[in-house]
Amino acid sequence: MVLSPDPVGGDLSPDGRGGLDSAVQLGERLVENLGRVLLGAPAALEAAAMAALSGGHLLIEDVPGVGKTVLARALARSLGTELARIQGQPDLLPSDVTGVSVFSADEGTWEFRPGPVFAHVVLVDELNRTPPRTQSALLETMEEQQVTVDGESWPLPNPHLVVATQNPHSQLGTYPLVDSQLDRFALCTTVGYPDAETEARLVRHHGGKFALHELEPVSDIPGWLAAQRATETVEVAPAVARYAVELARATRHAAGVRVGASPRASIWLIRTAQARAVLASRGYVVPDDVKAVAPACLAHRLGADEGTALAVVRELLASTPSPRP
Amino acid sequence: MPRPQRPLVPVSSALALSAAWFLVAHEGGSGWVQLLGDLVWGALLVGLVGGAFAGARAKVSLRAVPADAVAGSPVAVEVHASTRLRFTPLAPPGPPAFVGGRSGEDDGITLVPARRGVHGTLTAEIASAAPFGMLWWRRHVRLSMPGELVVAPRLGAPRPADPVTERGEGELPTAVPADIGEPRGVRDYQPGDHRRFVHWPATAHRGDIAVKEMETPAADPVVVRAELPAEADAAEREAERAFGSVVAFLAAGRSVTLVTLEAGGARRAPVPDRKTAGRRLARALSGSLGAGVGPSTSSSTAEPGGDADRLDTGQRGDSAAAAAANGQGAATGAAVRGGGLMERLRRANRPGPAEDSVALRVACAGSVLVAIGAVHAEGEISGGLALVAGALLVAGMVLSYRLRRRPPMWVKAVLAGAAVVAFAWFFHQLSGQQAYDIATVENPLAELFVAVQVIHAFDVPARRDLSFSLAGSAVLLAVAAAQATTLGFGIYALVWMGFAFTGLCYMWASAAGGGPPAPRAAAAALGALAVPAVALLLALPAPTVGGHIVFPVAGGSGGSLAFPFSLAGDRGSPSEPARAGSPADPIRVGGFTGFASRLNTALRGSLGKTVVMRVRAQRPSYWVGETFDTWNGVSWLANNTVPGILGPGSPFIIPGTIAPTGTAPGTGPGGATPAGSGQSDLQTFYVVQSTPNLIFHADDVRQVWFPTREIFVRANADAVISPIGLGSGAIYTVRSDVSVPDPAVLRAAGVLAPATGLATRQAQRDVALPHAYPRAAALAAQVTAGATNTYDKVELLVDWLGTHTTYTTDIPPLPPGADTVNEFLFGDRRGFCEQISTALAVMLRSQGIPAREAVGYVPGPYNPITDLYEVQARDAHAWVQVWFPGYGWQSFDPTAVVPDANPSPGATLLRGTGRLLGTVPAIVVGSVMVTAILAWLSFGAWRRRPAGPAESVARRMERAGGRAGRPRAAAETLSEYAAALETLERAPPGTWRAAASTAEAAAYGDSRTSGAARAALGRWRAPGGRWRGYRRRQPARVGEAGRPGPRRR
């Protein structure tokens, strides 16, 4: 007997189901849209889409020229907003990110001029070139979604998505990202080199720029927000949640790991798994979702020796018992 | 492997306690002592070696170690231990701490590194005295640290002459101003910049505000050279001074360049802060920097500090650690070995730390109280003394708990005085006695033990003192157990064991840093203790009376008799005169009609299972009551009914006339002392129920201990008669000759004329028959034809009776006027001991062999717990004694087989259990067991039942995979597994995965899966039948991943 799976599990209340359907639709179209621009990197596309749906920030780690910025730009455009860009460099000051209070001579008052971080999608290019104090400015914006200048807090637009890139191979003149900064990124992905055929297509089509200009938005801001809300309602069975927690806990005692995953990591493991479930047109999270997102979600948070974190996570995935129906 | 720590005292104490206990058990012949001893020995064994097991099996690891430390300052480290341990860091050293055993949490310990250095490992001593804290076992472990621990030197005093600037000038650190700086450049104004730093020329030039960017400190870096001498202490001092100089300069705002010799060579690098300086100095090697330091090597030392700090110097750190460990070990070793005898004595007597555990005190006090109660229950101390002792003990325990921190001297003085008084009183008690056998010492000794326990209870401030209390209670209980004759003592034993075991567990808990004992460890200890205890119980021989100890005698509740020399007490009332049984009134003691002046074989008693008396004996034997020499066809009669008087007081020596084993002078063969005599046993009889006033004994009684001034002995009739009634509680001891001559010897003696050695009158009586027994005589002659000696004749007759008669107590009454023997031998040949033995006696007499009838008891069932023979009413018995010239009367029992081997307690217990089980009907047992197994299986199946259709799909999938030789890995999700199986089974794509997805939807989605989907899940079956699975299993080829891979066809 052959069974076909129920698309959304038939398990949501009528009103929730509608929201989920539109989220599923948004996810599908988002991946399709991004795929037009960034060829041959399905993992990065999926990570970007999961970040957009879950509301978590995305760290892209790769060598220059593989399309990190293009991906961020395409993401912003697809979601119906414009990309705010912060270029990381050693002279970048916190106020360059958050904005400053300027004294208005006419009115005799201090006026707050918002910085580039006040945008729905913010690209921080080469994040590790900014000095730690400037990175610290991002800590508040990423977690609290607000900016505090001169004792006054300014909320950032909602939804707020930070896409940061860093170049792992060129360490000259960089500041390693602090643990608290890394922990705030929900997902960390690489783009990777395209294969020869794709690269040939890329060359013929004049890179992704050509496609980027023709990109149509798949959603507007309210639609995006609704999709995020719907993603949060994706059902997580207790066994699956326990599996995610077990994975996170296992990193804390794993060999070669100095600092394990935080509870925040467990939270984002589940939230990104929810987003992956939406991308797979499901209204519930299965253990495979958790398994699939774990490398991108956990590895960059571990205080392990260089290059070993990913192997540690893969090893844990192979050794941690998964739940059985 | 762990080594024991100062094993001499605990091991020798345990050996001494064991040996004492064993001696008491085997001299006193008390099963209770041995049974408790098995447990005590098991506990001692487990207590002594338990620490070795715990120490060897313990797993210790370091969980968190900080990166930096300073010599001489404590640094906290987290340790995880699988069991409770004493953890003493050696290199780097630290104070001992107790770790582990508390619900798996990590424990913090403190290290106090003595010297600078880099540690990659921690050498520590772990010690355990689990489960009872008796003997510490320790071993060294080397734990690798999660990260290196870099120990900076102590902060020494700076040396002004040390530092130089790059230009080589000597300079004092205090000469540097704190806030000087030099502009490095200018930059744009930022809000918050102080106007002091505005660079006005640049501002004017640019037209926009420019601000100076300062670089501090401005001065030339100061160079501190750490030249460490080869000698370790001097190097440490030098490193401390260098550290002091660096820190002083840094505090003064100067930048400092530190020159050290490291594993890779000389290194010259700036130190931005104190921490870096400490780390550099920690890695610095001893030795001369030489001429290599300077401009020529500056290029190699100019690399950034961060990377160079990562140089692996683990090996050097290890050697430093080992050196430190050696130093520490040598120092403690010297301290332990140092000092003369006085010093050792002082150390041994130094009071331990005050014991705070109330539970431990309660357990110890409880065990002593129970032991006192047991001693009282066995009648060794009076009730008043027990009450007073108990009250004083509790008061003493409370007082010494209150005063545990500072036991005042006056208490010790008072206690010493009390101890002297107790001993003086003990010796005063003894001085009144004539002989110092145990019977006279026993009760004063028990009182002395109780007194010592009570006195000791006033001075138990420390754990060791409490352990003495516990051991003392064990001794006291052994004293009580030596006297215990009933199973009732088990109550005391059980309660005492409960207290003592609790106390032992608390001993370890308290030794290991306090808190309650871990229940699992206690249960494990109990299990471990039971193994040697049961092994000992099964292996050790029965404790037998040593033959040196005569137990105390007592008169019991019998009371005096109207006619002291006559037999009495056959109706349950000890003082009532005994009468021969009559057909109208056949019931006598326990239903036996024999213990009177006549034994009427026409009567049929009914024998109950009431315990009549308990016998402590070295070996089982027939307990003889009296013998009869005259047979009248129906009854046996005792000829001499008037006994002689024996005095004056215990012990009574019985004259040889009634113990005729070759003792009649000049009657033995050749006048020599017969072989086989002289082996005598002690038997102690504890009267439970009123018995006749016969003093029972084994074959030949020689000596009697009895609590009266005189006893009566029936001349030639072989009965020892008590002048008082023997009621419950009476105790007497008898020494009997139990030597049984070899059959060969008896055969040799049996060729003589049968009556040789008997007085003529007596010999006539012993072969006399009331009338001729022609048929019986003919039968006897026929049976014994060919036998040349008495012994063979007796054996042949016994054999004949054994094969031609049957035993039953259910025979009809003897018809009036009939002869018992004729009725029995030529009737239906059914009868019990009286008929069978009488028939033997008559047949022997018909052949001219002197024979007589003896009545008494068979040994009775052996109780392995109390090590006593429990004689029941139905053990009453009658048998035959045959005269052998030179060897006297020898017993032959044609009725039953005499138990001829000493029983072992373990085997008897096993047999008893088996017999008990055997009484339960097999069908009931079988059906109960089958029901239980079925219930267990179905309970298991019920517990493992699928929670829903999803789980049943998962299970079917796993079964199918198992058949195909590809079980699910634990980490595999159902979808992954389904995909793998799909490949393996070459199934149509999606068939398995779809089922897995649906199952997952049902499991993780919600219970609101549609009914159709659930039903479909329930009907799902793995594609491919069972038979396919079987076929696949056999040729399974191992794929690359070590699993059977898909096969090509």
Boltz contact constraints between the chains, C-beta under 6 A:
constraints:
  - contact:
      token1: [A, 1]
      token2: [B, 1020]
      max_distance: 6.0
  - contact:
      token1: [A, 2]
      token2: [B, 991]
      max_distance: 6.0
  - contact:
      token1: [A, 3]
      token2: [B, 994]
      max_distance: 6.0
  - contact:
      token1: [A, 3]
      token2: [B, 995]
      max_distance: 6.0
  - contact:
      token1: [A, 3]
      token2: [B, 998]
      max_distance: 6.0
  - contact:
      token1: [A, 3]
      token2: [B, 1016]
      max_distance: 6.0
  - contact:
      token1: [A, 4]
      token2: [B, 994]
      max_distance: 6.0
  - contact:
      token1: [A, 5]
      token2: [B, 997]
      max_distance: 6.0
  - contact:
      token1: [A, 5]
      token2: [B, 998]
      max_distance: 6.0
  - contact:
      token1: [A, 5]
      token2: [B, 1001]
      max_distance: 6.0
  - contact:
      token1: [A, 6]
      token2: [B, 1001]
      max_distance: 6.0
  - contact:
      token1: [A, 9]
      token2: [B, 1001]
      max_distance: 6.0
  - contact:
      token1: [A, 9]
      token2: [B, 1005]
      max_distance: 6.0
  - contact:
      token1: [A, 10]
      token2: [B, 1010]
      max_distance: 6.0
  - contact:
      token1: [A, 11]
      token2: [B, 1005]
      max_distance: 6.0
  - contact:
      token1: [A, 11]
      token2: [B, 1006]
      max_distance: 6.0
  - contact:
      token1: [A, 11]
      token2: [B, 1008]
      max_distance: 6.0
  - contact:
      token1: [A, 237]
      token2: [B, 1004]
      max_distance: 6.0
  - contact:
      token1: [A, 240]
      token2: [B, 1004]
      max_distance: 6.0
  - contact:
      token1: [A, 284]
      token2: [B, 1004]
      max_distance: 6.0
  - contact:
      token1: [A, 284]
      token2: [B, 1005]
      max_distance: 6.0
  - contact:
      token1: [A, 286]
      token2: [B, 1000]
      max_distance: 6.0
  - contact:
      token1: [A, 286]
      token2: [B, 1004]
      max_distance: 6.0
  - contact:
      token1: [A, 287]
      token2: [B, 973]
      max_distance: 6.0
  - contact:
      token1: [A, 288]
      token2: [B, 973]
      max_distance: 6.0
  - contact:
      token1: [A, 288]
      token2: [B, 975]
      max_distance: 6.0
  - contact:
      token1: [A, 318]
      token2: [B, 971]
      max_distance: 6.0
  - contact:
      token1: [A, 319]
      token2: [B, 971]
      max_distance: 6.0
  - contact:
      token1: [A, 320]
      token2: [B, 971]
      max_distance: 6.0
  - contact:
      token1: [A, 321]
      token2: [B, 970]
      max_distance: 6.0
  - contact:
      token1: [A, 322]
      token2: [B, 971]
      max_distance: 6.0
  - contact:
      token1: [A, 322]
      token2: [B, 973]
      max_distance: 6.0
  - contact:
      token1: [A, 324]
      token2: [B, 954]
      max_distance: 6.0
  - contact:
      token1: [A, 325]
      token2: [B, 950]
      max_distance: 6.0
  - contact:
      token1: [A, 325]
      token2: [B, 951]
      max_distance: 6.0
  - contact:
      token1: [A, 325]
      token2: [B, 954]
      max_distance: 6.0
  - contact:
      token1: [A, 325]
      token2: [B, 974]
      max_distance: 6.0
  - contact:
      token1: [A, 325]
      token2: [B, 999]
      max_distance: 6.0
  - contact:
      token1: [A, 325]
      token2: [B, 1003]
      max_distance: 6.0
